[in-house]
Each structure stands twice: as structure tokens, then as C-alpha cells.
Amino acid sequence: MAAKLSILSALTATVLAVAAAPAPAVPNTPPATPTPLSPAAGASVDSVPPFAWSPVAAADHYEFQIAADAGFNSPVLGSGSDDFTTQNTRATVLKTIPNGTYYWRVRAIAAGGSVSAWTAGRSFRKAWTGAAALQSPAGGANLSFGTDPLKLGWSAVPGASNYLVSLASDPSLGSLAFHLVGDPTGIPKVQANSLAVSIALATGTYYWNVIPLDAEGNRGTPSAVASFSWSWPSTTTPSVTDLDPNPEVFDSKFSWNPVAGAARYELEINSSSDFALGSKVCCSGTTIATSLSPTAPMKDNVYYWRVRAFDPDGNAGVWNYGPNFTKTFDKTAPAGPVTGTAIKNLHMRDNVTDNTETADADHNLLNGYQTTAPVVSWDPVPGAASYEVQISDWNSGTQTCAP
């Protein structure tokens, strides 16, 4: 029993001695410097590759840096994105960067906080050079509004998230002819590799190209500039007809064939063959119809007229000239009691009957018309708005009255 107690006491003393012994110190010797592996020094890449280096035996983790200058004073991606730590021997950046030359380096950090020297800054060049190939319309194509849909198409560019599509009226693409709704001044940006032009362009030659954008909006290499011709066959056949078969008046109706793609039409009637602005007599505004009859009367004269179409975006087509015409009123005198006028069936009556002889007091017109309710009557004259009536008695001059 005494022997067991002695052994137990010895073991307890040993355990206490071990527990009281201090923990060994963690070595704080700086770890070795890693060796950069990839990308190779001076490499040219079209996208930012993963960065790799050799492992260091005493390293707990690594610190990675990327910069736009060899002194690592020009951040690229912002705090936490271009200077960070990792326990791996690989690093990737989470954002794309613009084309240019960049530098990277890495150092090892031991568990105790000691650090190795930085690796020498290693450069690489980001050169995203893929350009879109313009596919449609073909360069130099002749397109027509109303028959040819205008859809721009190009090949996809690897790495592109969006595309800037410039459509302009000049080869330098300075005068943009098309914008997207919601961005009336900027270059259209689309995700697809095609763009339907939703407006009607004015007649002319147009130029376009495509620039790819990566996920961060960095621009890639612009495509070549292509051109196409845009026209609008807006000719039509104008004609003018007289709506009133009576020879006393010319009641004009102007007509023309519909123009493909037209949204409205403008009609001009002018007394001058050169369509001088001050000689215009009709018409203001536009019409969606393919015929028009003026509501205001025109003076007797020879007139010239023309019509043109407008597309949905207000671009005007060509003027189409109709045959000139002569507007007349009361120039054809029929055989009748009043020479030189278009008045027909001029006669006297009373307030009861239209028969002149019956209305006469003694039914004898040889001694003149006599009634207590004299009425002058005549047939309507086509186109007349009012009439002038002259009455003369036996003993004095002519009197004029307006009914």
C-alpha cells in the first residue's frame, strides 16, 4: 500500500511539473520570399489571368498587390480589391480592368506576423483586342425605307457584356443619328449583338461601328466603320378633279397614290409656278388622307400644286407636282334672260305661286308685272355664296339691293 502511494505521488509531481513548464516560443523568423509563377513577366493577355506563386514552408498566408505603376502607388480597383491577403498560392481580381500595363507582387506572412520581402514587381499587359465584325447591312448597301428593315448586326466579342453602337451621318461618327429611348444624347448600349433602328432616317449615307464593353464598362477595340445608303421612294402620282359637274364653277379635289411608309402628307397650292412663299394660297398643316378638298374658296386664277409625304419621324419625302388648273366661277353664260351671267330661270313671282303669269294681277304680262307681293326668283348658281340684285323703276335709275 505504501508503495502505491509512493508511485502515485511521483506521477502527480511529474504532471504538475509538466503543467508548470512554459510553452515553447513561436519562432518569428521572416519566411522566405515566394517565387512568382504566372503570368510570365511582360505577358500580354486579353483578360486578367489568375496569379500564381510558389508556396513558402513557413508562410501562414500571403499578401497580394496589383497596381498601375512599378512603384505600386497607383491603385487599380480600390481599397480591398487590389491589396488583399489569401492562404492560397493563387489570387484572382474580382473586377475587369482597362487595357494597359500593370504590375503585381506578393509576400509571405508567418503565423507570428513576420513578413518576407516583396517579390520584384512583375508586369503584364492587358490587351483586350477582340473587335466585332460588322455583318449586316453589308458595307455600301442601298436600303429603302418602307421595304427594307434597318437592323444592325455584328459578331459577338469574347469577354463583352455590352456593346456601344454608333450610327451617324458622318464618317467620324460625330453626328449621331440614332439614340435609345431614355438616353437622348448618349451612344446606344445593348447587350445583344444586333440593334433594330426604330426610327425613320432621313435620306442619305450613314456610317456605323461597334465598341465592346466588358463587365465594368471598359471599352475594347472599336470595329471598322461601315456605311450604307438610306433612301425613301416617296414619289406618287397626283391628280386634280372637279367635284361639281356644272360648268359655272371648278370645285377642286386633289388626290394622290399612297406612299409606302408615309405617316402624313403636305399639300401646297400656289398661284406662282415657282411656288413663292408669298403666293401660297393653301394649305396649312398636314393630312393623313390621300386626298383633300380645300374648304376656303379661291379667287379665279391659274394655280399650281404639289404634295409630299412625311415619314413617322418627320422626315420629308420629295415634292410631287400635279397638273396646274384654272379655277373659275360664273364664266359660262347660259342662254337666258340675263346676258353674260350664269343666272338661270330669272323671273317674277309672288308669295303664293312661282308661276309668273298666275302671280300677275291681271294675268297679262304685256302691260308689265303687277302684284301686291313681288318676289324676284332664280335658280341657284353652283358655287355662289351670295347674290347681287338690281331693281329699276320706270321713272328713275337703277337701284341695288342685297337680299
Helices and strands as residue ranges (DSSP letters): H 2-20, E 36-38, E 43-45, E 51-53, E 61-67, E 83-86, E 90-91, E 100-109, E 122-126, E 134-136, E 141-144, E 151-154, E 162-168, E 189-190, E 194-196, E 204-213, E 226-231, E 239-242, E 252-255, E 264-270, G 277-279, E 280-282, E 291-292, E 301-310, E 320-321, E 325-327, E 347-349, H 356-359, G 365-367, E 375-377, E 389-392, E 398-401
